[in-house]
């Protein structure tokens, strides 16, 4: 939904990713990443990611998580991003080149195609597992690429809190419900809070910790999501007329929040991490 643009799966290469990979969606992802960056950086530091480490970024999208990781591991470290969409990889590679970040590289493929190499210190992802048809199988397979005692750390989204806060705002409630329905019909898990720790345990991993954070300031977020989801909503024949003119949707969503003198949060950010058992 949200971050990566990943359509990665070990078993189903045709998995549908509802948000697409247009230039407009790339710009939306970059805006969204700016809101999420402080939370993700704090999380990565808490799990022990730091200078000199070798990190695998699962579902890199346009590279925002890889760019953040590059700062954490420094020039002596290495970040390898894996992403299936060629258009996203091109955008990510251009951003890395512009920043002179020689420690970052990207490869096109899925987790079943990672070439054999020295193990990673950590595998991370943001808004990735929720889009995959079998997150447990992916987590289990990822342990093959991590050194003993290495880290798996993921951040996912949970819509429940967002929809609860939007309930008092008619346009927001309608847009949020349509977005959630579109994601569900495309196979996305829209409430990761109760299931993310279970996915880790079923993959044979011991969860070190989990946390859920509420991020305020979604005034620009919902309009962007709905624009990116529009082709899918049309394909699913969802009722779009009540949303009105999409050209003015962002303005009307902001006005509704301003009139209510409230703030609308992003979907909750659910973080969980685990360690690969030592040999």
C-alpha positions, 0 to 999 in steps of 0.5 A: 500500500504503501511503501515499496512498489514490491510485487515480490514472491517466491511462488507467484510472480504474477501477484497483483500490486494495487498501487502500480508503478507510475511516475505519480506513484513514485512521487507519492512514495517519496513524499510518504517516505519523508513522513516515515523516515524518522520512525524507520531510522529509529527502528533500524538503530534499535535492532542494531543496524550500523556502520560496516554492515551488509543489509538486504532491502526487500522490495526496494521500490524507488529506494527510500529505505535503501537511501536511509540504510546507506546513511546507517551503514556508511561507506564501509557497509553495503546495501543490496536492494531487490525489486521486481519492477524495472521502472522503480529500479531505474528511479532508485538507481538514479537517486543513489547515483545522484547521492554518490552512494557507492555502497548501494546497489539494486537487482531486479528479481525476487527472493528466490533469485538472490545470488549466492554470496556472503551472508547479510547482517540483516534483511529489512523491509517496509510495507512489503510482507502485507502485499505478499501471498505467503509472508511466512514462506518468504520470512523462512526463505530469507533466513538462508541469506542471514548470518547466524544471529542476524536480524530480520526487521519489518515495518507494516501497516494497519488500517484499523486505527486510521479508519476509526479516526476517519469515521467522523469525517464523511469523505475521509471515511468513504475514501478510507473504506474504498482504499481498504476494499481495493487493497483487500480485493488485490490480496493485501493484508490491511491489518498487520498488527495482530498477524505480523508477530505470528508470521515470524513465529510460524517461520521459526523465528523468535520475535524480539519485540513488536511495537505499533506507532500512530503517525499524524498528518495524513492530509495529503496521504489519502488523496495520493493513495486513491489516485494510485488505486483508481485503475484498480477501483475501476477494475473492481467496479467500486462505487466512485461517484460519491468521491466526486471529482478526483481533480479536487479530491485532495482539496476537499479532503484537506478542507474537511479536516480543517473544518473539523479542527482535527488531524487524521493519522496515517495507518498505524506503523507496525514494527517487528524484528527477530534474530536468526538462531545462532548455530 
